[in-house]
Amino acid sequence: MSFGPVCQQCKEPLQIDGSLIDLAPSAYDMIVASLPSSSTPISTSNKVLEQSDTGQGSPSKAAWHHAKSSSKSFGSNLSSRAQGKQAQRSTPLPNESFVLLQDSIIRNIPSPIPSPTRTRRSTTIKPKSTPTKTVARNEPQSRTQEQDHADPSPLSHHLRSTARLFNLLSTRTDIDHPLCAECTQILLTNLQRKLDETKKERDGYIAFEKEVRKEKEKEAQTPFSKEETERRIERLKQEEAIAIEQLKEAEREREQLDFELQQLETSEKALELEEAEFWQSYNDHTLGLEHQASQLAALRAAYVSGVATLEKLERTNVYNDAFCIGHDGVFGTINGLRLGRVPGIPVEWAEINAAWGQTLLLLYTIARKLDYTFENYRLVPMGSFSRIEKTTGDKANYELYGSGDLHFGRLLHNRRFDIAMVAFLDCLKHLMDHVKSQDSTVDFPHQISKDKIGDVSVKLQFNQEEAWTRSLRHVLLALKICLKWATNGANG
């Protein structure tokens, strides 16, 4: 049997006291004889220990319930042989004798030799005790121990004796042994509290008994006559009737209170249902508000985004993208198309005619944006085959495109092309005058006079190509100034 010295309540390891390790057989039998034959006197100890304060959180209290369930099965797990030994030691044997030895005799006794014969006849002395020692001689029980263990060592023998003692204590009482100091203190505290409560209850009974005895003695000393006794009985009956009536009245009041309580419970349930409906409607309303708030936030964000987009679009000048005027060396360009010709740099007439078509379309667009109507001419932008129609006089049409074919009709066509360019320059002059009349701060670097802009003519015949190209560059510059004023100026 392996014995682990742990507390049976908190399961913490214990260190067995030396007085228990060197326990003599006589002391063992004295302890057994002092134990009760049944566990009824200590049956309430476990209940008292269970009612201890749980706020301290001690390790013994944490393991108490587990130890309680294991304590019932601890004693039943013993073998029949061990239970028989416990039954043998339940009462003191008749052949036991005790001898009181003096200190001088104890000091002269030699130490016992660990042998079976010595174990049977040795006298065990309890260490660290009072000067008077108790020596027990129990030959029948020694022979029983010799049968159980043929040749036990002193340490194992004492451990087995201690284990048997703890098993016997656990069997005879309702508390599992061994116990640590903390669990023992808890048990003693609660048992003391239970004892104090029992004493108070006993004192109450004693006081009541004294009062009853005094009443009986008083009645015995002053006997009542028959008439007085009857009057007393009659008075008691009246008091009984009054008490019964009061009891009935109290019962009626109780029934009335029960009825009112039932009504209050019914109204409470109705209020709870009403409260649940209120909170349901409140939650629905809250969800609706949150949904509307999210929609409002989304609309506001969309509005802010739309306003930002509108401002961006308002700042955007589509005319600059539609009519990109620049230069490429000596050539003025519109949308990447070169306008003019110079020796050594061949420019196709198709590119020149397309550039004139974009230029005429730009002049027509600026005039329509400014809501300006030309008096003598009507612009007809048609790409590479644009023309200008005269609205007064013979109402002739002038082609604003040229050709590089070498034939006699080219001279007539170039003459009509020159007239169309002069008519274009006249329309540009009127538009420039209109812009200056609207905003005098607008400054045009090149003035227009008949067929000249600046100091060069726009006619192609009898003119140098370099001068003609420079005049066309001046035309594009004037159109760019008009376009900038129309889009970003007072009329933008």
Buried (B, 14 or more C-beta within 10 A) or exposed (E): EEBEEEBBBBBEEBEBEEEBBBBBBBBBBBBBEEBEEEBEEBEEBBEBBEEBEEEEEBBBBEBBEEBBEBBEEBBEEBEEEBBEBBEEBBEBBEEBEEEEBEEEEBEEEEEBEBEBEEBBEBBBBBEEEEEEBBBBBBEEBBEBBBEEEEEBEBEEBBBBBBBBBBBBBBBBBBBBBBBBEBBBEBBEBBBEEBEEEEEEEEEEEEEEEEEEEEEEEEEEEEEEEEEEEEEEEEEEEEEEEEEEEEEEEEEEEEEEEEEEEEEEEEEEEEEEEEEEEEEEEEEEEEEEEEEEEEEEEEEEEEEEEEEEEEEEEEEEEEBBEEBEBEEEEEBBBBBEBBBBBBEEBEBEBEBBBBBBBBBBBBBBBBBEBBEBEBEEBBBBBEEBBBBBEBEEEEEEEBBBBBBEEEEEEBEEBBBBBBBBBBBBBBBBBBBBEBBBEBEEEBEBEBEBEEBBBBEBBBBBEEBEBBBBBBBBBBBBBBBBBBBBBBBEBEEE
